Amino acid sequence: METGTTNEALMRRFLALWPLRDAAGMTECFAENGVYDNVPNNKPLEGRGAIRGWLDACFQHLTRIDVKLLSIAANGEWLLSERLDDHVVGERHMKLPVMNASRIVEGKIVLFRDYYCRQTVKELGMG
């Protein structure tokens, strides 16, 4: 299987774990020293332990996140994807457009970088 296809499958699997609230499974998709970077927010999370801690914290206040993958493109180790993430808290839905650039090496995410509008987050009451 070609690298781009394999990497796209890993990304689709990772995104499918959000609504399941599977922090362990999501963390396993990362390399041991992988980086999760929410660009407009905080400094990047480095390493599986930091990523797992952040995911666990997310799932403490979110019912789930439903992810609609709008487009995805692969070029070797790099993937670009456009999503609509629906952050669900109880009955409330907060839809956030997200653009992502990720690098996957040897079947593990080494960099997951999300870009989104901080103003939209504020207007949704999410931060």
Backbone as ProteinMPNN parsed JSONL, in Angstrom:
{"seq_chain_A": "METGTTNEALMRRFLALWPLRDAAGMTECFAENGVYDNVPNNKPLEGRGAIRGWLDACFQHLTRIDVKLLSIAANGEWLLSERLDDHVVGERHMKLPVMNASRIVEGKIVLFRDYYCRQTVKELGMG", "coords_chain_A": {"N_chain_A": [[0.856, -1.176, 0.0], [0.57, 2.2, -0.811], [2.363, 4.958, 0.685], [0.953, 7.457, 1.095], [-1.725, 6.594, 1.021], [-1.798, 4.806, 3.183], [-1.165, 6.58, 5.27], [-3.324, 8.318, 5.108], [-5.367, 6.574, 5.862], [-4.65, 6.122, 8.556], [-5.061, 8.707, 9.581], [-7.822, 9.008, 9.157], [-8.733, 6.99, 10.856], [-7.829, 7.983, 13.363], [-9.362, 10.376, 13.536], [-11.905, 9.27, 13.621], [-12.011, 8.31, 16.179], [-12.574, 10.421, 17.889], [-15.469, 10.964, 18.344], [-15.976, 8.69, 19.808], [-14.684, 9.072, 22.125], [-12.208, 8.026, 22.758], [-9.507, 8.271, 24.207], [-7.198, 6.773, 24.772], [-6.863, 5.175, 22.467], [-6.549, 7.216, 20.572], [-4.198, 8.439, 21.444], [-2.418, 6.376, 21.017], [-2.088, 6.491, 18.291], [-0.097, 8.303, 17.897], [3.434, 8.968, 17.568], [5.937, 8.157, 19.999], [7.227, 10.525, 20.811], [5.56, 12.366, 19.668], [3.846, 15.362, 18.478], [1.198, 17.507, 19.321], [-0.434, 20.185, 18.146], [-2.358, 22.87, 18.728], [-2.709, 25.483, 17.032], [-3.752, 28.28, 17.35], [-4.088, 28.38, 20.08], [-2.557, 27.175, 22.704], [0.85, 26.421, 23.75], [2.544, 23.865, 21.864], [1.698, 20.431, 22.527], [3.841, 18.003, 23.698], [4.856, 14.726, 23.255], [3.453, 11.52, 24.115], [2.347, 11.291, 26.735], [1.661, 13.954, 27.509], [-0.15, 14.555, 25.483], [-2.139, 12.627, 25.94], [-3.004, 13.409, 28.505], [-4.146, 15.91, 27.907], [-6.205, 15.165, 26.139], [-7.766, 13.57, 27.863], [-8.603, 15.583, 29.629], [-10.143, 17.139, 27.879], [-12.259, 15.364, 27.369], [-13.495, 15.346, 29.796], [-15.178, 17.532, 29.927], [-16.489, 17.65, 27.496], [-19.173, 16.175, 25.755], [-18.84, 14.812, 23.408], [-16.935, 14.886, 20.312], [-17.967, 15.333, 17.146], [-16.731, 14.585, 14.029], [-16.551, 15.872, 10.84], [-15.096, 15.076, 7.972], [-14.033, 17.032, 5.426], [-12.26, 17.362, 3.269], [-9.236, 15.793, 2.114], [-5.765, 15.494, 1.591], [-2.815, 13.904, 0.527], [0.723, 13.903, 0.59], [3.36, 12.182, 0.385], [4.852, 11.961, 3.496], [3.227, 13.892, 4.52], [0.021, 15.246, 5.326], [-2.865, 17.074, 4.485], [-5.827, 18.285, 5.785], [-9.257, 19.191, 5.811], [-11.771, 20.031, 8.064], [-14.958, 19.847, 9.759], [-15.567, 20.298, 12.929], [-17.737, 19.253, 15.351], [-18.35, 20.237, 18.396], [-19.757, 18.8, 21.108], [-21.689, 19.404, 23.894], [-23.646, 18.169, 26.203], [-26.775, 18.923, 25.038], [-25.982, 20.896, 23.402], [-24.503, 22.088, 20.415], [-21.494, 22.974, 18.899], [-20.088, 24.105, 16.18], [-17.023, 24.013, 14.56], [-14.932, 25.144, 12.083], [-11.981, 23.631, 10.825], [-8.602, 23.494, 9.811], [-6.017, 21.267, 9.02], [-2.621, 20.282, 9.272], [-0.56, 17.582, 9.025], [2.081, 15.318, 9.892], [3.131, 12.111, 9.185], [5.014, 9.405, 10.12], [6.355, 6.289, 9.512], [3.921, 5.009, 10.174], [2.942, 6.376, 12.404], [1.708, 9.343, 13.983], [3.681, 12.149, 13.918], [3.498, 14.829, 13.976], [0.729, 16.816, 14.56], [-1.168, 19.32, 13.581], [-3.474, 21.742, 14.179], [-5.37, 24.354, 12.724], [-7.451, 27.055, 13.392], [-10.071, 29.499, 13.76], [-9.716, 31.77, 16.264], [-11.542, 33.722, 17.052], [-13.974, 32.63, 16.22], [-14.118, 30.469, 17.975], [-14.403, 31.859, 20.376], [-16.872, 33.163, 19.901], [-18.526, 30.955, 19.845], [-18.548, 30.345, 22.443], [-16.618, 28.755, 23.547], [-14.181, 29.359, 24.562]], "CA_chain_A": [[0.0, 0.0, 0.0], [1.363, 3.428, -0.922], [2.463, 5.718, 1.938], [-0.143, 8.42, 1.21], [-2.957, 5.861, 1.325], [-1.652, 4.308, 4.547], [-1.236, 7.728, 6.168], [-4.713, 8.788, 5.103], [-6.142, 5.617, 6.666], [-4.362, 6.406, 9.96], [-5.736, 9.958, 9.938], [-9.261, 8.73, 9.241], [-8.939, 6.202, 12.083], [-7.661, 8.909, 14.476], [-10.517, 11.274, 13.601], [-13.082, 8.47, 13.978], [-11.976, 8.033, 17.616], [-13.084, 11.571, 18.642], [-16.817, 10.792, 18.903], [-15.97, 7.545, 20.726], [-14.006, 9.525, 23.343], [-11.186, 7.009, 22.982], [-8.223, 8.954, 24.395], [-6.111, 5.787, 24.688], [-6.689, 4.841, 21.053], [-6.044, 8.396, 19.885], [-2.807, 8.61, 21.86], [-1.649, 5.305, 20.382], [-1.827, 6.89, 16.899], [1.055, 9.196, 17.893], [4.775, 8.498, 17.909], [6.236, 8.385, 21.414], [7.566, 11.938, 20.994], [4.698, 13.134, 18.769], [3.446, 16.715, 18.864], [-0.177, 17.941, 19.026], [-0.332, 21.643, 18.17], [-3.527, 23.697, 18.437], [-1.954, 26.697, 16.72], [-4.149, 29.559, 17.953], [-4.299, 28.26, 21.523], [-1.453, 27.05, 23.647], [2.069, 25.862, 23.184], [2.322, 22.479, 21.441], [1.823, 19.318, 23.469], [4.915, 17.136, 23.217], [4.907, 13.394, 23.845], [2.175, 10.839, 24.341], [1.793, 11.587, 28.061], [1.028, 15.278, 27.467], [-1.309, 14.46, 24.585], [-3.167, 11.85, 26.642], [-3.543, 14.259, 29.568], [-4.999, 16.937, 27.303], [-7.411, 14.495, 25.643], [-8.579, 13.215, 29.031], [-9.222, 16.828, 30.109], [-11.207, 17.484, 26.912], [-13.398, 14.472, 27.518], [-14.166, 15.612, 31.064], [-16.231, 18.542, 29.766], [-17.195, 17.464, 26.235], [-19.912, 14.928, 25.575], [-18.093, 14.178, 22.311], [-16.687, 15.734, 19.146], [-18.28, 14.674, 15.882], [-15.837, 15.136, 13.019], [-16.919, 15.7, 9.434], [-13.929, 15.303, 7.131], [-14.497, 17.654, 4.189], [-11.302, 17.025, 2.219], [-7.945, 15.323, 2.61], [-4.767, 15.324, 0.543], [-1.564, 13.358, 1.044], [1.943, 14.047, -0.212], [4.387, 11.495, 1.161], [4.604, 11.929, 4.944], [2.375, 15.033, 4.901], [-1.407, 15.25, 5.006], [-3.657, 18.271, 4.744], [-7.243, 17.926, 5.854], [-10.213, 20.224, 6.214], [-12.821, 19.37, 8.835], [-15.924, 20.595, 10.545], [-15.637, 19.612, 14.228], [-18.922, 19.623, 16.129], [-18.113, 20.021, 19.824], [-21.055, 18.568, 21.718], [-21.761, 19.426, 25.354], [-25.071, 17.938, 26.44], [-27.56, 19.099, 23.812], [-25.421, 22.036, 22.667], [-23.566, 21.782, 19.336], [-20.651, 24.113, 18.543], [-19.364, 23.661, 14.987], [-15.803, 24.768, 14.358], [-14.13, 24.779, 10.91], [-10.583, 23.386, 11.18], [-7.649, 23.04, 8.794], [-4.967, 20.512, 9.707], [-1.422, 19.79, 8.589], [0.023, 16.526, 9.848], [3.172, 14.509, 9.335], [3.055, 10.741, 9.675], [6.236, 8.675, 9.796], [6.333, 4.873, 9.906], [2.63, 4.624, 10.724], [2.601, 7.125, 13.622], [1.658, 10.794, 13.828], [4.768, 12.846, 14.605], [3.025, 16.205, 14.116], [-0.694, 17.041, 14.28], [-1.272, 20.763, 13.791], [-4.78, 22.288, 13.816], [-5.541, 25.791, 12.573], [-8.846, 27.463, 13.418], [-10.245, 30.914, 14.093], [-9.909, 32.005, 17.699], [-12.763, 34.51, 17.198], [-15.091, 31.684, 16.114], [-14.125, 29.744, 19.256], [-14.972, 32.794, 21.365], [-18.303, 33.355, 19.59], [-19.219, 29.712, 20.197], [-18.515, 30.214, 23.903], [-15.731, 27.646, 23.854], [-12.887, 29.768, 25.098]], "C_chain_A": [[0.899, 1.236, 0.0], [1.282, 4.247, 0.369], [1.304, 6.678, 2.13], [-1.451, 7.754, 1.598], [-2.936, 5.349, 2.758], [-1.795, 5.445, 5.554], [-2.651, 8.289, 6.234], [-5.587, 7.862, 5.944], [-5.908, 5.851, 8.152], [-5.091, 7.675, 10.401], [-7.246, 9.738, 10.076], [-9.582, 7.936, 10.511], [-8.843, 7.111, 13.315], [-8.896, 9.795, 14.627], [-11.791, 10.527, 14.011], [-13.132, 8.163, 15.477], [-12.501, 9.199, 18.46], [-14.492, 11.324, 19.194], [-16.927, 9.612, 19.871], [-15.32, 7.889, 22.067], [-12.892, 8.554, 23.753], [-9.806, 7.655, 23.065], [-7.049, 7.989, 24.267], [-5.824, 5.437, 23.231], [-6.116, 5.995, 20.256], [-4.562, 8.584, 20.193], [-1.917, 7.585, 21.182], [-1.325, 5.629, 18.917], [-0.573, 7.748, 16.777], [2.359, 8.444, 18.134], [5.029, 8.849, 19.376], [6.528, 9.858, 21.711], [6.744, 12.841, 20.066], [4.282, 14.473, 19.361], [2.02, 16.976, 18.402], [-0.193, 19.451, 19.223], [-1.656, 22.281, 17.752], [-3.003, 25.114, 18.259], [-2.47, 27.952, 17.422], [-4.245, 29.533, 19.475], [-3.023, 28.312, 22.326], [-0.186, 26.609, 22.948], [1.802, 24.406, 22.826], [2.493, 21.479, 22.578], [2.859, 18.364, 22.9], [4.93, 15.828, 23.984], [3.524, 12.833, 24.136], [1.539, 11.173, 25.686], [1.059, 12.913, 28.085], [-0.227, 15.26, 26.599], [-2.444, 13.729, 25.279], [-3.807, 12.684, 27.752], [-4.491, 15.309, 29.034], [-6.299, 16.318, 26.787], [-8.333, 14.111, 26.795], [-9.299, 14.448, 29.578], [-10.351, 17.267, 29.188], [-12.456, 16.655, 27.162], [-14.092, 14.616, 28.868], [-15.297, 16.615, 30.896], [-16.987, 18.434, 28.445], [-17.959, 16.148, 26.239], [-19.22, 14.108, 24.494], [-17.74, 15.26, 21.285], [-16.991, 14.891, 17.922], [-17.472, 15.367, 14.797], [-16.372, 14.822, 11.63], [-15.694, 16.068, 8.61], [-14.419, 15.803, 5.771], [-13.575, 17.35, 3.018], [-9.992, 16.602, 2.864], [-7.026, 15.136, 1.415], [-3.468, 14.849, 1.18], [-0.442, 13.593, 0.044], [3.079, 13.449, 0.607], [3.992, 11.429, 2.624], [3.586, 12.967, 5.384], [0.94, 14.85, 4.447], [-1.976, 16.628, 5.326], [-5.104, 17.837, 4.779], [-8.051, 19.124, 6.332], [-11.375, 19.509, 6.88], [-13.831, 20.383, 9.352], [-16.108, 19.78, 11.821], [-16.834, 20.143, 15.0], [-18.674, 19.235, 17.579], [-19.47, 19.944, 20.516], [-20.901, 18.548, 23.242], [-23.248, 19.331, 25.691], [-25.823, 18.003, 25.117], [-27.01, 20.218, 22.918], [-24.384, 21.581, 21.648], [-22.822, 23.05, 18.951], [-19.749, 23.674, 17.396], [-18.21, 24.607, 14.677], [-15.086, 24.271, 13.096], [-12.653, 24.686, 11.296], [-9.806, 22.965, 9.925], [-6.501, 22.387, 9.531], [-3.833, 20.188, 8.75], [-0.781, 18.774, 9.523], [1.134, 15.828, 9.095], [3.116, 13.15, 10.012], [4.29, 10.0, 9.177], [6.123, 7.261, 10.356], [5.057, 4.513, 10.66], [2.219, 5.325, 12.006], [2.608, 8.625, 13.327], [2.827, 11.399, 14.604], [4.418, 14.324, 14.789], [1.567, 16.276, 13.688], [-0.941, 18.506, 14.606], [-2.618, 21.265, 13.248], [-4.744, 23.812, 13.761], [-7.04, 26.086, 12.578], [-8.904, 28.897, 13.91], [-10.57, 31.072, 15.578], [-11.193, 32.798, 17.956], [-13.998, 33.609, 17.124], [-15.229, 30.896, 17.41], [-14.781, 30.61, 20.335], [-16.473, 32.971, 21.148], [-19.137, 32.117, 19.939], [-19.271, 29.508, 21.713], [-17.615, 29.091, 24.362], [-14.407, 28.086, 24.437], [-12.721, 31.249, 25.168]], "O_chain_A": [[1.881, 1.293, 0.74], [0.263, 4.233, 1.059], [0.72, 6.723, 3.212], [-2.205, 8.288, 2.413], [-3.937, 5.444, 3.468], [-2.466, 5.293, 6.575], [-3.116, 8.688, 7.301], [-6.464, 8.335, 6.667], [-6.852, 5.79, 8.939], [-5.675, 7.708, 11.484], [-7.866, 10.237, 11.015], [-10.595, 8.191, 11.164], [-9.68, 7.022, 14.213], [-9.417, 9.946, 15.732], [-12.656, 11.096, 14.676], [-14.187, 7.794, 15.992], [-12.841, 9.001, 19.626], [-14.699, 11.461, 20.4], [-17.866, 9.545, 20.663], [-15.389, 7.114, 23.021], [-12.67, 8.301, 24.937], [-9.028, 7.597, 22.112], [-6.012, 8.35, 23.711], [-4.666, 5.408, 22.813], [-5.293, 5.789, 19.364], [-3.766, 8.858, 19.294], [-0.784, 7.892, 20.811], [-0.369, 5.08, 18.369], [-0.038, 7.909, 15.68], [2.384, 7.418, 18.814], [4.389, 9.749, 19.92], [6.118, 10.374, 22.751], [7.174, 13.942, 19.72], [4.354, 14.691, 20.57], [1.667, 16.709, 17.253], [0.011, 19.939, 20.334], [-2.032, 22.243, 16.581], [-2.87, 25.858, 19.231], [-1.671, 28.644, 18.052], [-4.464, 30.575, 20.093], [-2.482, 29.386, 22.59], [-0.146, 26.446, 21.728], [0.926, 23.776, 23.419], [3.322, 21.66, 23.469], [2.761, 17.96, 21.741], [5.006, 15.818, 25.212], [2.565, 13.569, 24.369], [0.32, 11.324, 25.771], [-0.046, 13.0, 28.62], [-1.238, 15.873, 26.94], [-3.593, 14.166, 25.214], [-5.027, 12.662, 27.917], [-5.529, 15.574, 29.639], [-7.374, 16.887, 26.978], [-9.546, 14.305, 26.712], [-10.471, 14.37, 29.948], [-11.397, 17.715, 29.655], [-13.572, 17.177, 27.168], [-15.173, 14.06, 29.064], [-16.279, 16.564, 31.637], [-18.031, 19.067, 28.288], [-17.439, 15.124, 26.682], [-19.034, 12.898, 24.625], [-18.192, 16.401, 21.386], [-16.354, 13.864, 17.687], [-17.522, 16.589, 14.66], [-16.614, 13.665, 11.287], [-15.301, 17.233, 8.555], [-15.127, 15.094, 5.056], [-14.04, 17.108, 1.904], [-9.675, 16.986, 3.989], [-7.454, 14.675, 0.356], [-3.07, 15.333, 2.239], [-0.628, 13.496, -1.17], [3.688, 14.136, 1.427], [2.93, 10.907, 2.964], [3.123, 12.922, 6.524], [0.671, 14.37, 3.346], [-1.603, 17.257, 6.316], [-5.559, 17.102, 3.903], [-7.596, 19.94, 7.133], [-11.904, 18.527, 6.36], [-13.589, 21.59, 9.377], [-16.723, 18.714, 11.806], [-16.93, 21.34, 15.269], [-18.772, 18.065, 17.949], [-20.236, 20.907, 20.508], [-20.105, 17.792, 23.798], [-24.007, 20.28, 25.492], [-25.544, 17.239, 24.193], [-27.513, 20.451, 21.819], [-23.495, 20.79, 21.966], [-23.44, 24.085, 18.705], [-18.768, 22.961, 17.605], [-18.386, 25.818, 14.549], [-14.676, 23.112, 13.036], [-12.134, 25.55, 12.003], [-10.292, 22.191, 9.1], [-6.055, 22.896, 10.559], [-4.05, 19.865, 7.583], [-0.494, 19.08, 10.681], [1.145, 15.751, 7.866], [3.061, 13.047, 11.237], [4.576, 9.97, 7.98], [5.828, 7.072, 11.537], [5.102, 3.8, 11.663], [1.247, 4.918, 12.642], [3.408, 9.11, 12.527], [2.949, 11.186, 15.81], [4.978, 14.992, 15.658], [1.212, 15.85, 12.589], [-0.925, 18.894, 15.774], [-2.875, 21.226, 12.045], [-4.169, 24.469, 14.628], [-7.806, 25.447, 11.857], [-7.919, 29.44, 14.41], [-11.579, 30.564, 16.066], [-11.862, 32.577, 18.965], [-14.955, 33.801, 17.874], [-16.342, 30.681, 17.89], [-15.613, 30.133, 21.106], [-17.251, 32.932, 22.101], [-20.313, 32.23, 20.285], [-19.954, 28.609, 22.203], [-17.814, 28.53, 25.44], [-13.581, 27.24, 24.778], [-11.675, 31.732, 25.602]]}, "name": "protein", "num_of_chains": 1, "seq": "METGTTNEALMRRFLALWPLRDAAGMTECFAENGVYDNVPNNKPLEGRGAIRGWLDACFQHLTRIDVKLLSIAANGEWLLSERLDDHVVGERHMKLPVMNASRIVEGKIVLFRDYYCRQTVKELGMG"}
